[in-house]
Amino acid sequence: MDEDFLPDTTDPLENIPEIAPNEAETLAYQHLIDRLEEIENLPTTDAQ
């Protein structure tokens, strides 16, 4: 039997990636997130 004629029984929800990263991924980048927040909160100057 040719695969083209098989019914599509794939659940569309199975192919949706996780929207929220898992905790391990978050922890791996937490130091970068913290540093970016520090940089964002630095006082700005007019120097270029």
C-alpha positions as CSV (number, residue, x, y, z in Angstrom):
1,M,0.0,0.0,0.0
2,D,1.3,3.4,-0.9
3,E,1.8,5.9,1.9
4,D,0.1,8.6,-0.1
5,F,-3.2,6.8,0.3
6,L,-3.0,6.3,4.1
7,P,-5.3,8.6,6.1
8,D,-3.6,11.4,8.1
9,T,-4.0,10.3,11.7
10,T,-1.4,12.8,13.0
11,D,-2.6,14.8,15.9
12,P,-1.8,18.4,14.9
13,L,-1.1,19.2,18.6
14,E,1.8,16.8,18.6
15,N,3.8,19.0,16.3
16,I,3.4,22.2,18.2
17,P,6.7,23.1,20.0
18,E,6.7,24.1,23.6
19,I,6.0,27.8,24.0
20,A,7.6,28.2,27.4
21,P,11.2,26.9,27.7
22,N,11.7,24.2,30.3
23,E,13.3,25.1,33.6
24,A,16.8,23.7,32.7
25,E,16.9,26.0,29.6
26,T,15.8,29.0,31.6
27,L,18.5,28.4,34.3
28,A,21.2,27.9,31.6
29,Y,20.5,31.5,30.4
30,Q,19.5,33.1,33.7
31,H,22.9,34.8,34.2
32,L,22.6,36.4,30.7
33,I,19.1,37.6,31.5
34,D,20.2,39.0,34.8
35,R,23.1,40.8,33.1
36,L,20.9,42.3,30.4
37,E,18.5,43.6,33.0
38,E,21.5,45.2,34.8
39,I,22.6,46.9,31.5
40,E,19.1,48.1,30.8
41,N,19.0,49.8,34.2
42,L,22.3,51.6,33.9
43,P,22.0,55.4,33.9
44,T,22.3,56.8,30.4
45,T,24.7,59.6,29.4
46,D,24.9,62.0,26.5
47,A,28.5,60.8,25.6
48,Q,28.9,59.1,22.2
